[in-house]
Amino acid sequence: MVAVIGVTISFALTTLFLLLVITERKRGVRFFENQRKNMDRFISRGAYILSHIDFSSLFSSMGKHISITLAHQFAHLSLVVVRFLERALTRTVRYLRVRRDPEMKQSLSVSPLHLLARIGAYAKRVGKKRPSELPSTTSTEEEKR
């Protein structure tokens, strides 16, 4: 049934085309001349482009680009999953440590400012113990005597 419909449509279109050509020859005028010229230009430009494209290198390049993009997306997704698991495990371990050792809870609740103050005090202590002049590492003839 589909074949009969296809053949009927093809026959009707061919008949209409022939009638259009015969009518144009009798009158000496082309119908829709500007639109037909534009369509002819468009079709000829498309045919030129299609005849000069190297499809094997185009598909090869597209395949490489798509595979690289997919690999990048897979690596990014894997990294997101690993980060999620790392955070979940870190929270679980912290919860278990705090539950096991109550003193750990106090040490975890120390503010960052307190930590920075301790680091600054340590740096001041180390700075005072540093010698004012460091000995030179090069040896001269006078030092050897």
VODOLO-544082 format. One line per 8 residues: number of its first residue (from 1); their letters; for each residue x, y, z of N, C-alpha, C, CB. Coordinates in Angstrom, 3 decimals. Each point is the difference from the previous one (the first is absolute). Glycine has a CB too. Layout:
N
NUM> a> X,Y,Z,X,Y,Z,X,Y,Z,X,Y,Z  ...
This chain:
145
1> mvavigvt> 0.818,-1.192,0.000,-0.818,1.192,0.000,0.868,1.266,0.000,-1.802,-1.273,1.206  2.896,1.252,-0.388,0.890,1.146,0.071,0.661,0.232,-1.354,0.402,-0.435,2.448  -0.043,-0.632,-3.131,0.648,0.126,-1.310,-0.955,0.626,-1.009,1.435,-2.002,0.504  -2.704,1.631,-0.447,-0.986,0.551,-0.934,-0.164,1.498,0.241,-1.199,-2.222,-0.094  1.154,2.624,1.350,-0.128,1.430,0.326,1.233,0.756,-0.468,-1.439,-0.553,1.991  2.623,0.003,-1.769,1.242,0.643,-0.441,0.062,0.167,-1.506,1.131,-0.967,1.972  -1.528,-0.065,-2.717,0.020,0.057,-1.461,-1.027,1.025,-0.487,0.736,-2.427,-0.126  -1.910,2.470,0.748,-1.044,0.945,-0.396,0.454,1.442,0.220,-1.746,-1.714,0.563
9> isfalttl> 2.367,1.979,0.590,0.502,1.352,0.283,1.093,0.373,-0.993,-0.555,-0.278,2.441  1.470,-0.623,-2.726,1.068,0.277,-0.969,-0.565,0.291,-1.380,1.537,-1.468,1.303  -2.502,0.673,-1.724,-0.624,0.206,-1.312,-0.710,1.353,-0.053,-0.288,-2.492,-0.258  -0.427,2.858,1.316,-0.724,1.277,0.038,0.977,1.174,-0.055,-1.849,-1.082,1.329  2.935,1.012,-0.578,0.985,1.084,-0.005,0.677,0.134,-1.367,0.381,-0.372,2.453  -0.070,-0.744,-3.090,0.612,0.037,-1.327,-0.962,0.613,-1.007,1.378,-2.027,0.559  -2.643,1.656,-0.485,-1.010,0.543,-0.909,-0.162,1.494,0.203,-1.179,-2.199,0.000  1.130,2.651,1.251,-0.113,1.431,0.291,1.218,0.764,-0.515,-1.382,-0.536,2.026
17> flllvite> 2.568,-0.052,-1.886,1.208,0.650,-0.497,-0.060,0.161,-1.521,1.307,-0.966,1.925  -1.707,-0.086,-2.612,-0.087,0.079,-1.464,-1.042,1.033,-0.434,0.695,-2.412,-0.158  -1.810,2.484,0.856,-1.017,1.010,-0.312,0.540,1.411,0.223,-1.798,-1.633,0.633  2.567,1.809,0.436,0.601,1.311,0.275,0.972,0.391,-1.105,-0.250,-0.401,2.465  1.078,-0.516,-2.910,0.970,0.286,-1.060,-0.725,0.338,-1.306,1.677,-1.545,1.097  -2.709,0.781,-1.433,-0.744,0.252,-1.245,-0.676,1.373,0.064,-0.388,-2.491,-0.311  -0.206,2.844,1.441,-0.669,1.290,0.169,1.008,1.140,-0.103,-1.743,-1.083,1.456  2.909,0.921,-0.850,1.032,1.049,-0.062,0.474,0.206,-1.433,0.725,-0.567,2.339
25> rkrgvrff> -0.576,-0.487,-3.128,0.452,0.129,-1.389,-1.056,0.706,-0.869,1.378,-2.098,0.283  -2.623,1.776,-0.027,-1.065,0.639,-0.789,-0.066,1.488,0.280,-1.291,-2.135,0.019  1.396,2.510,1.253,-0.102,1.417,0.370,1.322,0.743,-0.162,-1.801,-0.614,1.595  2.890,-0.082,-1.548,1.311,0.635,-0.131,0.473,0.667,1.291,-0.513,0.355,-2.399  -0.086,-0.690,3.517,0.331,0.600,1.297,0.213,-1.127,1.011,-1.346,2.110,-0.530  2.371,-1.952,1.364,0.233,-0.985,1.072,-0.758,0.436,1.246,2.287,-0.588,-0.935  -2.998,-0.339,1.540,-0.695,0.286,1.252,0.999,-0.025,1.161,-2.145,-0.999,-0.921  1.985,1.917,1.870,0.859,0.074,1.200,1.483,0.040,-0.377,-1.753,-1.245,1.307
33> enqrknmd> 2.084,2.124,-2.254,1.358,0.022,-0.551,1.056,0.328,1.055,-0.975,0.682,-2.184  0.733,0.356,3.015,1.009,0.387,1.005,0.209,-1.099,1.039,-0.627,2.399,-0.338  -0.465,-2.986,0.809,0.125,-1.069,0.998,0.728,-1.211,-0.589,-2.122,0.792,1.108  1.842,-1.108,-2.371,0.663,-1.132,-0.642,1.487,0.259,-0.208,-2.150,-0.567,-1.127  2.517,1.824,0.786,1.424,0.329,-0.142,0.720,-0.116,1.333,-0.546,1.532,-1.900  -0.098,-1.034,2.964,0.606,-0.108,1.336,0.162,-1.466,0.397,-1.021,2.212,0.654  0.002,-3.020,-0.936,0.094,-1.418,0.339,1.086,-0.687,-0.826,-2.436,-0.007,0.606  2.543,0.365,-1.895,1.060,-0.578,-0.842,1.381,0.350,0.535,-1.515,0.141,-1.985
41> rfisrgay> 1.708,1.125,2.418,1.282,0.402,0.589,0.289,-0.786,1.274,-0.285,2.293,-0.974  -0.737,-2.411,1.809,0.168,-0.721,1.263,0.363,-1.464,-0.252,-1.646,1.555,1.096  0.949,-2.191,-2.030,0.267,-1.409,-0.314,1.387,-0.171,-0.606,-2.452,-0.377,-0.357  2.841,1.272,-0.557,1.323,-0.134,-0.618,1.111,0.230,1.021,-0.964,0.757,-2.189  0.757,0.185,3.121,0.991,0.231,1.058,0.113,-1.237,0.904,-0.495,2.489,-0.062  -0.647,-3.074,0.415,0.018,-1.212,0.823,0.659,-1.165,-0.704,-2.060,0.782,1.098  1.796,-0.932,-2.401,0.626,-1.085,-0.776,1.507,0.201,-0.080,-2.107,-0.274,-1.343  2.548,1.522,1.178,1.441,0.291,-0.042,0.654,-0.355,1.322,-0.404,1.838,-1.653
49> ilshidfs> -0.238,-1.443,2.750,0.566,-0.281,1.330,0.064,-1.505,0.234,-0.905,2.186,0.881  -0.187,-2.886,-1.196,-0.016,-1.448,0.217,1.022,-0.730,-0.862,-2.404,0.181,0.582  2.675,0.340,-1.776,0.972,-0.675,-0.863,1.441,0.259,0.441,-1.625,0.191,-1.884  1.872,0.838,2.690,1.357,0.335,0.409,0.303,-0.314,1.466,-0.057,1.763,-1.719  -0.853,-2.356,2.436,0.250,-0.357,1.404,0.668,-1.363,0.056,-1.991,1.358,0.770  3.016,-1.453,0.065,0.660,-1.278,0.245,-0.688,-0.645,1.207,2.243,0.830,-0.960  -3.247,-1.679,0.669,-0.826,-0.543,1.069,0.773,-0.926,0.928,-1.943,0.191,-1.513  2.940,-0.901,0.995,0.740,-0.921,0.869,0.757,0.768,1.085,0.224,-1.622,-1.915
57> slfssmgk> 0.438,2.718,1.549,0.712,0.776,1.024,-0.971,0.755,0.899,1.946,0.229,-1.556  -3.088,0.198,1.000,-1.008,0.680,0.821,-0.530,-0.928,1.081,-0.627,1.434,-1.955  0.242,-2.657,1.569,-0.528,-0.939,0.986,1.079,-0.450,0.975,-1.687,-0.760,-1.672  2.923,0.636,1.193,1.101,-0.355,0.889,0.213,1.085,1.045,1.075,-1.313,-1.846  -1.059,2.560,1.403,0.184,1.122,0.919,-1.156,0.099,0.985,1.295,1.209,-1.762  -2.508,-1.375,1.258,-1.162,0.058,0.891,0.030,-1.150,1.012,-1.338,1.103,-1.831  1.751,-2.270,1.377,0.086,-1.148,0.910,1.009,0.235,1.103,-0.643,-1.495,-1.870  1.799,2.053,1.521,1.013,0.309,1.013,-0.522,1.023,0.991,1.806,-0.508,-1.649
65> hisitlah> -2.440,1.561,1.139,-0.530,1.053,0.874,-1.066,-0.555,0.942,0.480,1.705,-1.779  -1.380,-2.524,1.253,-1.059,-0.567,0.833,0.581,-0.946,1.043,-1.610,0.209,-1.909  2.589,-1.033,1.515,0.582,-0.938,0.966,0.769,0.736,1.095,0.159,-1.728,-1.809  0.550,2.801,1.446,0.712,0.787,1.008,-0.986,0.656,0.959,1.869,0.413,-1.628  -2.957,0.123,1.084,-1.014,0.635,0.842,-0.634,-1.014,0.937,-0.444,1.680,-1.799  0.110,-2.857,1.284,-0.595,-1.034,0.854,0.974,-0.460,1.087,-1.413,-0.740,-1.937  2.681,0.588,1.594,0.998,-0.396,0.998,0.124,1.062,1.081,1.242,-1.304,-1.745  -1.261,2.578,1.342,0.073,1.090,0.978,-1.220,-0.016,0.920,1.328,1.377,-1.635
73> qfahlslv> -2.508,-1.557,1.057,-1.216,-0.027,0.810,0.014,-1.187,0.960,-1.258,1.125,-1.860  1.748,-2.280,1.403,0.086,-1.171,0.867,0.982,0.234,1.142,-0.567,-1.464,-1.949  1.713,2.072,1.646,0.988,0.290,1.047,-0.566,1.000,1.008,1.873,-0.451,-1.629  -2.582,1.462,1.140,-0.595,0.990,0.903,-1.047,-0.659,0.893,0.413,1.817,-1.696  -1.258,-2.658,1.125,-1.017,-0.693,0.790,0.651,-0.911,1.037,-1.580,0.095,-1.952  2.638,-0.785,1.566,0.713,-0.867,0.950,0.571,0.821,1.149,0.560,-1.597,-1.860  -0.002,2.749,1.549,0.550,0.865,1.036,-1.082,0.495,0.948,1.800,0.686,-1.576  -2.956,-0.331,1.049,-1.109,0.445,0.851,-0.441,-1.125,0.929,-0.750,1.603,-1.789
81> vvrflera> 0.669,-2.817,1.269,-0.404,-1.146,0.822,1.035,-0.270,1.089,-1.226,-0.989,-1.965  2.517,1.053,1.603,1.057,-0.231,0.992,-0.039,1.071,1.082,1.426,-1.091,-1.757  -1.641,2.350,1.383,-0.096,1.065,1.004,-1.189,-0.206,0.921,1.086,1.567,-1.599  -2.208,-1.985,1.027,-1.177,-0.269,0.822,0.287,-1.103,1.012,-1.481,0.715,-1.894  2.086,-1.804,1.415,0.320,-1.106,0.905,1.017,0.424,1.055,-0.483,-1.621,-1.845  1.476,2.423,1.453,1.005,0.473,0.954,-0.658,0.821,1.106,1.736,0.017,-1.823  -2.641,0.890,1.457,-0.667,0.827,1.011,-0.870,-0.847,0.907,0.026,1.935,-1.571  -0.737,-2.886,1.006,-0.848,-0.871,0.825,0.848,-0.815,0.978,-1.682,-0.130,-1.872
89> ltrtvryl> 2.789,-0.420,1.381,0.873,-0.781,0.882,0.655,0.877,1.063,0.421,-1.591,-1.882  -0.028,2.813,1.516,0.607,0.914,0.968,-0.985,0.328,1.110,1.455,0.962,-1.801  -2.703,-0.680,1.429,-1.018,0.287,1.025,-0.239,-1.207,0.893,-1.080,1.636,-1.550  1.062,-2.817,0.955,-0.232,-1.211,0.782,1.140,-0.239,0.979,-1.306,-0.972,-1.901  2.543,1.125,1.434,1.159,-0.209,0.879,0.010,1.034,1.113,1.309,-0.966,-1.915  -1.614,2.200,1.605,-0.046,1.051,1.025,-1.072,-0.322,1.037,0.797,1.706,-1.680  -1.963,-2.123,1.217,-1.075,-0.350,0.925,0.431,-1.145,0.920,-1.705,0.757,-1.696  2.347,-1.778,1.134,0.433,-1.142,0.804,1.096,0.391,0.988,-0.602,-1.514,-1.894
97> rvrrdpem> 1.533,2.391,1.501,1.056,0.434,0.915,-0.558,0.824,1.153,1.608,-0.016,-1.905  -2.526,0.918,1.598,-0.593,0.835,1.048,-0.811,-0.866,0.954,-0.081,1.974,-1.568  -0.609,-2.943,1.049,-0.817,-0.888,0.836,0.887,-0.854,0.912,-1.775,-0.054,-1.794  2.943,-0.314,1.302,0.900,-0.859,0.768,0.777,0.803,1.038,0.191,-1.528,-1.972  0.275,2.730,1.616,0.836,0.806,0.885,-0.648,1.375,0.195,2.091,-1.231,-0.771  -2.712,1.500,1.924,-0.682,1.285,0.214,0.953,1.192,-0.031,-1.682,-1.214,1.356  2.963,1.032,-1.007,0.953,1.110,-0.048,0.259,0.451,-1.439,1.060,-0.856,2.107  -1.242,-0.057,-3.034,0.192,0.327,-1.410,-1.007,1.062,-0.438,0.871,-2.326,-0.437
105> kqslsvsp> -2.068,2.290,1.013,-1.037,0.962,-0.363,0.447,1.420,0.327,-1.761,-1.744,0.399  2.434,1.917,0.742,0.466,1.329,0.389,1.119,0.471,-0.931,-0.632,-0.478,2.395  1.527,-0.422,-2.773,1.099,0.403,-0.882,-0.499,0.327,-1.410,1.557,-1.433,1.346  -2.655,0.801,-1.765,-0.547,0.292,-1.315,-0.773,1.316,-0.022,-0.124,-2.446,-0.426  -0.310,2.895,1.599,-0.787,1.221,0.039,0.856,1.252,0.176,-1.862,-1.334,0.933  3.205,1.210,-0.967,0.893,1.148,0.133,-0.130,0.869,-1.248,1.610,-1.328,1.460  -1.675,2.650,-1.255,-0.187,0.905,-1.131,1.307,0.156,-0.785,-1.809,1.220,1.274  1.717,-0.868,-2.527,1.198,0.212,-0.816,0.847,1.166,0.507,-1.241,-0.919,-1.954
113> lhllarig> 0.610,1.916,2.567,0.759,1.135,0.535,0.924,-0.441,1.126,-1.874,1.534,-0.626  1.407,-2.447,1.455,0.827,-0.535,1.071,1.208,-0.732,-0.583,-2.029,-0.210,1.483  1.784,-0.547,-2.538,1.090,-0.726,-0.649,1.025,0.978,-0.591,-1.580,-1.906,-0.513  1.117,2.962,-0.125,0.919,0.991,-0.561,0.800,0.702,1.089,-1.569,0.327,-1.910  0.947,-0.064,3.053,0.710,0.631,1.114,1.119,-0.915,0.504,-2.100,1.252,0.647  1.824,-2.544,-0.561,1.029,-0.955,0.449,1.149,-0.072,-1.003,-1.762,-1.334,1.204  1.441,1.358,-2.504,1.050,-0.035,-1.023,0.858,1.263,0.082,-1.477,-1.404,-1.497  0.838,2.570,1.701,0.739,1.257,0.125,0.919,-0.001,1.201,-1.876,1.166,-1.106
121> ayakrvgk> 1.415,-1.686,2.262,0.837,-0.059,1.204,1.202,-0.915,-0.241,-2.026,0.416,1.461  1.796,-1.525,-2.140,1.099,-0.913,-0.305,1.023,0.664,-0.919,-1.559,-1.946,0.273  1.081,2.684,-1.277,0.911,0.672,-0.921,0.841,1.046,0.735,-1.628,-0.389,-1.883  1.053,1.089,2.843,0.761,0.992,0.776,1.076,-0.677,0.838,-2.015,1.491,0.073  1.683,-2.617,0.530,0.984,-0.733,0.796,1.156,-0.485,-0.861,-1.815,-0.700,1.563  1.524,0.169,-2.727,1.050,-0.503,-0.894,0.843,1.163,-0.504,-1.455,-1.947,-0.689  0.835,3.076,0.408,0.724,1.165,-0.495,1.014,0.519,1.005,-1.983,0.578,-1.361  1.717,-0.652,2.649,0.921,0.487,1.026,1.201,-0.920,0.150,-1.920,1.056,1.186
129> krpselps> 1.742,-2.317,-1.445,1.088,-0.955,0.171,0.940,-0.032,-1.195,-1.498,-1.345,1.436  1.129,1.972,-2.534,0.800,-0.031,-1.206,1.248,0.862,0.185,-2.070,-0.383,-1.395  3.258,-0.100,0.997,1.219,0.809,0.139,-0.054,1.206,-0.930,1.312,-2.055,0.631  -0.656,3.144,-0.197,-0.057,1.227,-0.795,0.813,-0.133,-1.278,-0.310,1.322,2.095  1.433,-2.004,-2.044,0.809,-0.188,-1.201,0.252,-1.485,-0.206,1.088,2.262,0.306  -1.352,-2.694,-1.471,0.257,-1.402,-0.314,1.442,-0.137,-0.464,-2.431,-0.390,-0.620  3.121,-0.680,0.978,1.372,-0.180,-0.470,0.008,-0.225,-1.507,0.671,-0.958,2.233  0.388,1.458,-2.863,0.092,-0.162,-1.451,0.382,-1.435,-0.321,0.646,2.424,-0.288
137> ttsteeek> -1.091,-2.874,-0.840,0.268,-1.382,-0.385,1.255,-0.116,-0.859,-2.447,-0.459,0.112  2.968,1.575,-0.588,1.211,-0.066,-0.825,1.219,0.103,0.905,-1.205,1.028,-1.982  2.194,-1.770,1.651,1.225,0.028,0.805,1.068,0.772,-0.754,-0.574,-2.212,1.084  1.309,2.995,-0.367,1.100,0.773,-0.600,1.319,-0.540,0.503,-1.444,2.053,-0.176  2.532,-1.568,-0.387,1.338,-0.435,0.394,0.322,0.422,1.417,0.720,0.134,-2.370  -1.207,1.027,2.801,0.321,0.495,1.343,-0.670,-0.863,1.071,0.229,2.337,-0.918  -1.445,-2.838,0.656,-0.692,-0.817,0.988,0.679,-1.354,0.145,-2.149,1.172,-0.533  2.802,-1.647,-0.507,0.656,-1.313,0.078,1.246,0.049,0.852,-0.893,-0.553,-2.240
145> r> 1.546,1.712,2.404,1.235,0.086,0.741,-0.257,0.050,1.430,1.048,1.112,-1.831
